[in-house]
């Protein structure tokens, strides 16, 4: 049914030359508008990309950015030296192997790590397992 309607419409358009001329003009204007809009969209994208790169270049080369980067570098160096001097790091590294966990109970290992890192030597963690914690190593 739709095919017959389309064929009838085409027959009416072809039989009337003024209608055919209007359809050709409409198609040409539509194609030209589509071309203009596409070129405007591409131009806007290229312009936006150029603007962003120029702003980023200015920010990267500004003296304030260089100062912030130097401050961050000095802070990171300060953090790394303080982390290496803490005894907690040595204790944590020693507990990374499986041997201390097999030789001593887990609660003793955790108590020693907490005592070294958080300095809570007066309050050890209570063992919640059945039986008393082992005092021998």
C-alpha positions as CSV (number, residue, x, y, z in Angstrom):
1,X,0.0,0.0,0.0
2,X,2.8,2.4,0.9
3,X,4.5,1.6,-2.4
4,X,1.5,2.6,-4.3
5,X,1.2,5.9,-2.4
6,X,4.8,6.7,-3.1
7,X,4.5,5.8,-6.8
8,X,1.3,8.0,-7.1
9,X,3.1,10.9,-5.4
10,X,6.1,10.6,-7.8
11,X,3.7,10.5,-10.8
12,X,1.9,13.7,-9.6
13,X,5.3,15.4,-9.1
14,X,6.5,14.4,-12.6
15,X,3.3,15.5,-14.2
16,X,3.5,19.0,-12.8
17,X,6.8,20.7,-13.8
18,X,6.4,23.6,-11.3
19,X,6.2,21.1,-8.4
20,X,9.2,19.3,-9.8
21,X,11.2,22.5,-9.9
22,X,10.2,23.3,-6.3
23,X,11.3,19.9,-5.1
24,X,14.7,20.3,-6.9
25,X,15.2,23.7,-5.2
26,X,14.2,22.2,-1.8
27,X,16.7,19.4,-2.3
28,X,19.5,21.7,-3.3
29,X,18.9,24.1,-0.4
30,X,18.8,21.2,2.0
31,X,22.1,19.7,0.7
32,X,23.7,23.2,0.8
33,X,22.5,23.7,4.4
34,X,23.8,20.3,5.4
35,X,27.2,21.1,4.0
36,X,27.3,24.5,5.7
37,X,26.3,23.1,9.1
38,X,28.8,20.3,8.8
39,X,31.6,22.7,8.0
40,X,30.6,25.0,10.9
41,X,30.7,22.0,13.3
42,X,34.2,21.0,12.1
43,X,35.4,24.6,12.4
44,X,34.1,24.9,15.9
45,X,35.8,21.7,17.0
46,X,39.1,22.7,15.5
47,X,38.9,26.1,17.1
48,X,38.0,24.7,20.5
49,X,40.9,22.2,20.3
50,X,43.3,25.1,19.4
51,X,42.0,27.2,22.3
52,X,42.5,24.3,24.8
53,X,46.0,23.6,23.6
54,X,47.0,27.3,23.9
55,X,45.6,27.6,27.4
56,X,47.3,24.3,28.5
57,X,50.6,25.5,27.1
58,X,50.3,28.8,29.0
59,X,49.5,27.0,32.2
60,X,52.4,24.6,31.8
61,X,54.9,27.3,31.2
62,X,53.7,29.7,33.9
63,X,56.0,30.4,36.8
64,X,53.3,29.5,39.3
65,X,53.0,26.0,38.0
66,X,56.7,25.5,38.2
67,X,56.6,26.7,41.8
68,X,53.8,24.3,42.6
69,X,55.7,21.4,41.0
70,X,58.8,22.1,43.0
71,X,56.8,22.3,46.3
72,X,55.2,18.9,45.5
73,X,58.6,17.4,44.7
74,X,60.1,18.7,48.0
75,X,57.1,17.4,50.0
76,X,57.4,14.0,48.3
77,X,61.1,13.8,49.2
78,X,60.3,14.8,52.8
79,X,57.6,12.1,53.0
80,X,59.9,9.4,51.6
81,X,62.7,10.1,54.1
82,X,60.3,10.1,57.1
83,X,58.7,6.9,56.0
84,X,62.2,5.1,55.9
85,X,63.2,6.2,59.4
86,X,60.0,4.8,61.1
87,X,60.4,1.5,62.9
88,X,56.9,0.5,61.8
89,X,58.1,0.0,58.3
90,X,60.8,-2.4,59.4
91,X,58.3,-4.3,61.5
92,X,55.8,-4.5,58.7
93,X,58.4,-5.8,56.3
94,X,59.5,-8.4,58.7
95,X,55.9,-9.6,59.0
96,X,55.5,-9.9,55.2
97,X,57.2,-13.3,55.3
98,X,55.3,-16.3,56.5
99,X,57.9,-17.4,59.1
100,X,56.8,-15.1,61.9
101,X,53.2,-16.2,61.5
102,X,54.2,-19.9,61.8
103,X,56.6,-19.3,64.8
104,X,54.4,-17.1,66.9
105,X,50.6,-16.7,67.3
106,X,48.9,-14.2,65.0
107,X,47.8,-12.0,68.0
108,X,51.4,-11.6,69.1
109,X,52.4,-10.5,65.7
110,X,49.6,-8.0,65.5
111,X,50.3,-6.7,69.0
112,X,53.9,-6.1,68.1
113,X,53.0,-4.3,64.9
114,X,50.4,-2.1,66.7
115,X,52.9,-1.4,69.5
116,X,55.5,-0.3,67.0
117,X,53.3,1.7,64.7
118,X,50.8,3.2,67.0
119,X,52.7,3.0,70.3
120,X,49.8,1.5,72.3
121,X,52.0,-0.6,74.5
122,X,49.7,-0.3,77.5
123,X,46.7,-1.8,75.7
124,X,47.4,-5.0,73.8
125,X,44.7,-6.6,71.7
126,X,42.9,-9.4,73.5
127,X,42.9,-12.8,72.0
128,X,39.4,-13.9,71.1
129,X,40.3,-17.5,70.3
130,X,39.5,-20.2,72.7
131,X,42.3,-20.8,75.2
132,X,45.0,-18.5,76.5
133,X,47.4,-16.8,74.1
134,X,50.8,-18.4,73.8
135,X,53.6,-16.6,75.6
136,X,56.4,-18.8,74.2
137,X,58.0,-18.3,70.9
